[in-house]
Amino acid sequence: MASNNFSQGAQVEHLKFGLGTVMSSSEERMVIKFDDHGEKKFVTGMVMGSLKKSDRQPPAEKKGTRRKKAVPVTA
């Protein structure tokens, strides 16, 4: 089995999906949240060859923006 040396919060770069953050990892499974492709789940042994560590800072979480309800104008 492939050795999993990526802990939760590690910044990684995948050949296909680009930059991301490890959300969880175990000997069997790994979940990575990619900047441009969202959250992806992998079999650890299969993805280890496609990952490398990244020195970047984790991206700031974007807060959801809500639009205010339109107030009808009375004439």
C-alpha positions as CSV (number, residue, x, y, z in Angstrom):
1,M,0.0,0.0,0.0
2,A,1.1,3.6,-0.7
3,S,2.2,5.5,2.3
4,N,-0.1,8.5,3.1
5,N,2.0,11.5,4.1
6,F,-0.6,14.2,3.5
7,S,-2.4,15.3,6.7
8,Q,-5.6,17.2,7.0
9,G,-5.1,20.8,5.9
10,A,-2.1,20.0,3.7
11,Q,-1.8,22.1,0.5
12,V,-1.4,19.8,-2.5
13,E,-1.2,20.0,-6.3
14,H,-2.8,17.4,-8.5
15,L,-1.8,16.9,-12.2
16,K,-5.4,17.2,-13.5
17,F,-7.3,19.2,-10.8
18,G,-4.7,21.7,-9.8
19,L,-4.3,23.2,-6.3
20,G,-6.3,22.0,-3.4
21,T,-6.5,21.3,0.4
22,V,-6.7,17.9,2.0
23,M,-9.9,17.7,3.9
24,S,-9.4,14.2,5.3
25,S,-7.1,11.3,4.6
26,S,-6.6,7.7,5.7
27,E,-4.7,4.6,4.4
28,E,-7.8,3.8,2.2
29,R,-9.4,7.1,1.2
30,M,-8.6,10.8,0.7
31,V,-10.8,13.8,0.2
32,I,-9.4,16.9,-1.4
33,K,-11.2,20.3,-1.9
34,F,-9.8,21.8,-5.1
35,D,-9.9,25.5,-5.8
36,D,-11.5,25.2,-9.2
37,H,-13.1,21.8,-9.1
38,G,-14.6,21.4,-5.7
39,E,-14.4,18.4,-3.4
40,K,-13.1,15.1,-4.9
41,K,-12.8,11.7,-3.2
42,F,-9.9,9.4,-4.1
43,V,-8.6,5.9,-3.3
44,T,-5.3,6.9,-1.5
45,G,-3.1,4.3,-3.3
46,M,-4.3,5.5,-6.7
47,V,-3.9,9.2,-6.2
48,M,-0.6,9.4,-4.4
49,G,1.3,9.3,-7.7
50,S,-0.6,12.3,-9.0
51,L,-0.1,14.5,-5.9
52,K,2.8,16.8,-4.8
53,K,3.0,19.1,-1.8
54,S,2.5,22.8,-2.4
55,D,4.0,25.7,-0.4
56,R,1.1,28.1,-0.9
57,Q,-1.1,29.5,1.8
58,P,-4.6,28.0,2.0
59,P,-7.2,30.1,0.3
60,A,-9.5,32.2,2.4
61,E,-13.0,30.7,2.6
62,K,-15.5,32.6,0.6
63,K,-18.6,33.6,2.5
64,G,-21.9,33.2,0.7
65,T,-23.4,36.4,-0.4
66,R,-27.2,36.9,-0.1
67,R,-29.2,39.3,-2.0
68,K,-31.7,41.4,-0.1
69,K,-35.3,40.8,-1.1
70,A,-36.6,43.5,-3.5
71,V,-39.0,45.7,-1.7
72,P,-42.0,46.7,-4.0
73,V,-42.2,50.4,-4.6
74,T,-45.7,51.8,-4.0
75,A,-46.7,54.9,-5.9
